[in-house]
Amino acid sequence: MKPTIAPFPAARPRRARQSPAIRGLVRENTLSTADLIWPVFVRDGVNEEEPVASMPGVMRRSVDLIAKAAKEAYGMGIPAICLFPYTDPSLKTEDCAEAWNPDNLCNRAIRAIKDAVPEMAVMTDVALDPYNINGHDGFVVDGEIVNDRTVEALVRMTLAQAEAGADIIGPSDMMDGRIGAMRQALEAEGHQRVMILSYAAKYSSGFYGPFRDAVGASGALTGDKNTYQMDPANSDEALRMIERDLTEGADMVMIKPGMPYLDICRRTKDTFGVPTFAYQVSGEYAMLQAAAQNGWLDGEKVMLESLLAFKRAGCDGVLTYFAPAVARYLNG
């Protein structure tokens, strides 16, 4: 039954806005450090750190510094970290074999974080683009990104990450059937506790550019990703993809990018009621940072406002490069 609202002056909605204490009492959504997953970029070397030019404030760190940063982040209340490797170009090949090398950057970083701060949840990325000389998320054969052979490789990659100690597998490739294949392999190999946070609705977006710079994939990419990532015009299709991944064994689902697709977040939560996440991607982050650095926006205010929008849209958490800054703010 729709509630009845008294007419003015019996109803004065501004009464509920009159002070911080009152506003806090009636606030519908809140943002906490428990909502944050921090995406980080790992590079080779020791005690190495370098800025990502197109993402102000974001660094590529060597494994030892990633472990140190993870420990600091956990101390601020950030519960999870997500790893993305900046792979040496010499290791990028047609067969992408470095993707499932037990000692690749990502797997070494998993072990280092688990040694430094065992309580932190470690999430990984499953897609071939950091290891593919063609820059694509799957194998390229005669100009086509092939599906089934790619899924077999993604399963090998998944198992290598699980063996290294990953808590959450994040398939971002958008190949058909990969969630079922990954879940079956994890179960068969004794990794029943490893979760899958599927990038179930990943759009072929223009907001990924700075990320591709960060992982060194921009120059390698040939063509586009329109044949496997989703058309930005579609929303019903997103729900079909999400339902498919859930039926195949995904524990949680991701919408990517975030803010341009808040309608998908809301529809997902309302339809399925499952743990729903969004990725505030590199382009979203870079735009806000650039505007703040130019004095066009209040950086802190829009950072918090943008993240609260995800909670309002039904998300349980957000992958965001702002995670440390948000945690520092929330911790006072």
Secondary structure, 3 states (H helix, E strand, C coil): CCCCCCCCCCCCHHHHHCCHHHHHHHCCCCCCHHHEEEEEEEECCCCCEEECCCCCCCEEEEHHHHHHHHHHHHHCCCCEEEEEECCCHHHCECCCHHHHCCCCHHHHHHHHHHHHCCCCEEEEEECCCCCECCCCCCCEECCEECCHHHHHHHHHHHHHHHHHCCCEEEECCCCCCHHHHHHHHHHHCCCCCCEEEEEEEEECCHHHHHHHHHCCCCCCCCCCCCCCCECCCCCHHHHHHHHHHHHHCCCEEEEECCHHHHHHHHHHHHHHCCCEEEEECHHHHHHHHHHHHCCCCCHHHHHHHHHHHHHHCCCCEEEECCHHHHHHHHCC
